[in-house]
Amino acid sequence: MAPVIAATTRWLLGAYAAPEGPFSSALAEAQARQAVTVAAYLRYPTAVDAALLVMAGPGGSARLDRLCLGHTEIDYLDERHAWRTWVDEVLASWAACLLSDHGLARRAVAAVARSEHLAGLCREFRCLTAPDDTECRAAALLRHPDLLAPVADLHRAELLRHLELGTVDAA
């Protein structure tokens, strides 16, 4: 799932840029990557689910690009944009939900703690669930509920249903 997590994180960072500076960019990237990772572990909770994702492909960023960036004619076969084919729209939406709602992020992290991906591991997602003031400033756009709403609303209901069921079964 690493290429899907990386591409979806890259898309979120491109759509909701961090303030100038490498430190701010790194802090924003850490938060986005944690949100996408938690979303991926929820949506694809087993190694089989992850393998099927890689085999079938995630779907790409075309709809997200039209919705948020206004791009209508990106050549996804052009090597400069090929990474966009690895973006998973549902993961981007779920990550946007998690970034804009700390309570929801904590529920999601608790759910993935029981997943196959984290079996036997102690993994903390503090940047996502309890960002400090510096991290919040670095990801102000990336965590702004109103700005994230168009993406978050795409698949929010599915995420909420998934978390309400209290399972980490394949979505």
Contacts in CASP RR format, 6 or more apart in sequence:
PFRMAT RR
TARGET T0000
AUTHOR 0000-0000-0000
METHOD contacts of the structure
MODEL  1
MAPVIAATTRWLLGAYAAPEGPFSSALAEAQARQAVTVAAYLRYPTAVDA
ALLVMAGPGGSARLDRLCLGHTEIDYLDERHAWRTWVDEVLASWAACLLS
DHGLARRAVAAVARSEHLAGLCREFRCLTAPDDTECRAAALLRHPDLLAP
VADLHRAELLRHLELGTVDAA
1 40 0 8 1.000
1 44 0 8 1.000
1 50 0 8 1.000
1 53 0 8 1.000
1 54 0 8 1.000
3 54 0 8 1.000
3 86 0 8 1.000
4 40 0 8 1.000
4 53 0 8 1.000
4 54 0 8 1.000
4 57 0 8 1.000
4 58 0 8 1.000
4 86 0 8 1.000
4 87 0 8 1.000
4 88 0 8 1.000
4 91 0 8 1.000
5 33 0 8 1.000
5 36 0 8 1.000
5 37 0 8 1.000
5 40 0 8 1.000
5 91 0 8 1.000
6 86 0 8 1.000
7 58 0 8 1.000
7 61 0 8 1.000
7 83 0 8 1.000
7 84 0 8 1.000
7 85 0 8 1.000
7 86 0 8 1.000
7 87 0 8 1.000
7 88 0 8 1.000
8 36 0 8 1.000
8 40 0 8 1.000
8 58 0 8 1.000
8 86 0 8 1.000
8 87 0 8 1.000
8 88 0 8 1.000
8 91 0 8 1.000
8 92 0 8 1.000
8 95 0 8 1.000
9 29 0 8 1.000
9 32 0 8 1.000
9 33 0 8 1.000
9 36 0 8 1.000
10 83 0 8 1.000
10 87 0 8 1.000
11 61 0 8 1.000
11 64 0 8 1.000
11 84 0 8 1.000
11 87 0 8 1.000
11 92 0 8 1.000
12 32 0 8 1.000
12 35 0 8 1.000
12 36 0 8 1.000
12 92 0 8 1.000
12 95 0 8 1.000
12 96 0 8 1.000
12 99 0 8 1.000
12 142 0 8 1.000
13 25 0 8 1.000
13 28 0 8 1.000
13 29 0 8 1.000
13 32 0 8 1.000
13 142 0 8 1.000
15 64 0 8 1.000
15 68 0 8 1.000
15 69 0 8 1.000
15 151 0 8 1.000
16 139 0 8 1.000
16 141 0 8 1.000
16 142 0 8 1.000
16 144 0 8 1.000
16 147 0 8 1.000
16 148 0 8 1.000
17 141 0 8 1.000
18 24 0 8 1.000
18 25 0 8 1.000
18 27 0 8 1.000
18 28 0 8 1.000
18 29 0 8 1.000
18 138 0 8 1.000
18 139 0 8 1.000
18 141 0 8 1.000
18 142 0 8 1.000
19 137 0 8 1.000
19 138 0 8 1.000
19 140 0 8 1.000
23 138 0 8 1.000
24 137 0 8 1.000
24 138 0 8 1.000
25 138 0 8 1.000
27 127 0 8 1.000
27 134 0 8 1.000
27 135 0 8 1.000
27 138 0 8 1.000
27 139 0 8 1.000
28 138 0 8 1.000
28 139 0 8 1.000
28 142 0 8 1.000
30 127 0 8 1.000
30 135 0 8 1.000
31 99 0 8 1.000
31 127 0 8 1.000
31 128 0 8 1.000
31 131 0 8 1.000
31 135 0 8 1.000
31 138 0 8 1.000
31 139 0 8 1.000
31 142 0 8 1.000
31 143 0 8 1.000
32 95 0 8 1.000
32 99 0 8 1.000
32 139 0 8 1.000
32 142 0 8 1.000
34 125 0 8 1.000
34 127 0 8 1.000
34 128 0 8 1.000
35 94 0 8 1.000
35 95 0 8 1.000
35 96 0 8 1.000
35 98 0 8 1.000
35 99 0 8 1.000
35 105 0 8 1.000
35 128 0 8 1.000
36 91 0 8 1.000
36 92 0 8 1.000
36 95 0 8 1.000
37 125 0 8 1.000
38 95 0 8 1.000
38 98 0 8 1.000
38 105 0 8 1.000
38 108 0 8 1.000
38 109 0 8 1.000
38 112 0 8 1.000
38 125 0 8 1.000
38 128 0 8 1.000
39 90 0 8 1.000
39 91 0 8 1.000
39 94 0 8 1.000
39 95 0 8 1.000
39 98 0 8 1.000
39 108 0 8 1.000
39 159 0 8 1.000
40 50 0 8 1.000
40 88 0 8 1.000
40 91 0 8 1.000
41 112 0 8 1.000
41 115 0 8 1.000
41 117 0 8 1.000
41 118 0 8 1.000
41 168 0 8 1.000
42 94 0 8 1.000
42 108 0 8 1.000
42 111 0 8 1.000
42 112 0 8 1.000
42 115 0 8 1.000
42 159 0 8 1.000
42 162 0 8 1.000
42 163 0 8 1.000
42 168 0 8 1.000
42 171 0 8 1.000
43 49 0 8 1.000
43 88 0 8 1.000
43 90 0 8 1.000
43 91 0 8 1.000
43 94 0 8 1.000
43 162 0 8 1.000
43 170 0 8 1.000
43 171 0 8 1.000
44 50 0 8 1.000
44 52 0 8 1.000
44 53 0 8 1.000
44 170 0 8 1.000
44 171 0 8 1.000
45 112 0 8 1.000
45 115 0 8 1.000
45 116 0 8 1.000
45 117 0 8 1.000
45 168 0 8 1.000
45 169 0 8 1.000
45 170 0 8 1.000
46 116 0 8 1.000
46 170 0 8 1.000
47 116 0 8 1.000
49 170 0 8 1.000
50 117 0 8 1.000
53 88 0 8 1.000
57 85 0 8 1.000
57 86 0 8 1.000
58 85 0 8 1.000
58 86 0 8 1.000
58 87 0 8 1.000
58 88 0 8 1.000
58 89 0 8 1.000
58 91 0 8 1.000
59 85 0 8 1.000
59 87 0 8 1.000
59 88 0 8 1.000
59 89 0 8 1.000
60 76 0 8 1.000
60 84 0 8 1.000
60 85 0 8 1.000
60 86 0 8 1.000
60 87 0 8 1.000
60 88 0 8 1.000
60 89 0 8 1.000
61 84 0 8 1.000
61 85 0 8 1.000
61 87 0 8 1.000
61 89 0 8 1.000
61 92 0 8 1.000
62 74 0 8 1.000
62 76 0 8 1.000
62 84 0 8 1.000
63 89 0 8 1.000
63 154 0 8 1.000
64 87 0 8 1.000
64 89 0 8 1.000
64 92 0 8 1.000
64 151 0 8 1.000
65 71 0 8 1.000
65 74 0 8 1.000
65 84 0 8 1.000
66 72 0 8 1.000
67 150 0 8 1.000
67 151 0 8 1.000
67 154 0 8 1.000
68 150 0 8 1.000
68 151 0 8 1.000
74 81 0 8 1.000
74 84 0 8 1.000
75 81 0 8 1.000
76 82 0 8 1.000
76 84 0 8 1.000
76 85 0 8 1.000
89 154 0 8 1.000
89 155 0 8 1.000
90 154 0 8 1.000
90 155 0 8 1.000
90 158 0 8 1.000
90 171 0 8 1.000
92 151 0 8 1.000
93 151 0 8 1.000
93 152 0 8 1.000
93 153 0 8 1.000
93 154 0 8 1.000
93 155 0 8 1.000
93 156 0 8 1.000
93 159 0 8 1.000
94 108 0 8 1.000
94 155 0 8 1.000
94 159 0 8 1.000
96 148 0 8 1.000
96 151 0 8 1.000
96 152 0 8 1.000
97 104 0 8 1.000
97 148 0 8 1.000
97 152 0 8 1.000
97 155 0 8 1.000
97 156 0 8 1.000
97 159 0 8 1.000
98 104 0 8 1.000
98 105 0 8 1.000
98 108 0 8 1.000
98 128 0 8 1.000
99 105 0 8 1.000
99 128 0 8 1.000
99 139 0 8 1.000
99 142 0 8 1.000
99 143 0 8 1.000
99 148 0 8 1.000
100 143 0 8 1.000
100 144 0 8 1.000
100 145 0 8 1.000
100 148 0 8 1.000
100 149 0 8 1.000
100 152 0 8 1.000
101 145 0 8 1.000
102 129 0 8 1.000
102 130 0 8 1.000
103 129 0 8 1.000
104 159 0 8 1.000
104 163 0 8 1.000
105 125 0 8 1.000
105 128 0 8 1.000
105 129 0 8 1.000
106 129 0 8 1.000
107 163 0 8 1.000
108 159 0 8 1.000
108 163 0 8 1.000
109 125 0 8 1.000
109 128 0 8 1.000
109 129 0 8 1.000
111 163 0 8 1.000
111 166 0 8 1.000
111 168 0 8 1.000
112 118 0 8 1.000
112 168 0 8 1.000
113 123 0 8 1.000
114 168 0 8 1.000
115 168 0 8 1.000
116 168 0 8 1.000
127 135 0 8 1.000
131 139 0 8 1.000
131 143 0 8 1.000
136 143 0 8 1.000
141 147 0 8 1.000
142 148 0 8 1.000
145 152 0 8 1.000
158 171 0 8 1.000
162 171 0 8 1.000
END
